[in-house]
């Protein structure tokens, strides 16, 4: 049912070079007929986003099953046809996108945000810029572009604290865990 509802959709993915993002890309390419993926990838030194995709995603062992099923040449052709890499960074306002990147994001039906600073000892300002403000920047840019893709924000298993059972989605300020913090003030303090 999920694969059918995602068929033929354009899906933008952040965090594709990470563990979870790579697994997500593999599953989408293998299980969802004719979806197209737009991968937002930070440019590296000296690697371009396309080079990072080739080195860090395509060559990953996660794609062995798909390579075996399709054969190396057909796998490469399928990847080229269905995957586009754009340069961007969720830690930057406007995601650091050029006009081509903005147009690609505007064409997405779905945005899956899985980019994150995952080290527990990351500098606080970096973690805030990526983990807290990343989804905010994506939503703001979609609003600026006048588009309303389905936005999925992937987060860690620790967002609900040390709780068992259901963790209903509600504003913290509406529940028993409100301690009067302002996320905007916390961002400024972290910066």
Secondary structure by P-SEA (a helix, b strand, c coil): cccccccccbbbbcccccaaaaaaaaaaaacccbbbbbbbccccccccaaaaaaccccccccaaaaaaaccaaaaaaaaaacbbbbbbbcccccccccaaaaaaaaaccbbbbccccccccccaaaaaacccaaaaaaaaaaaaaccccbbbbbbcccccccccccccccccccccccccccaaaaaaaac
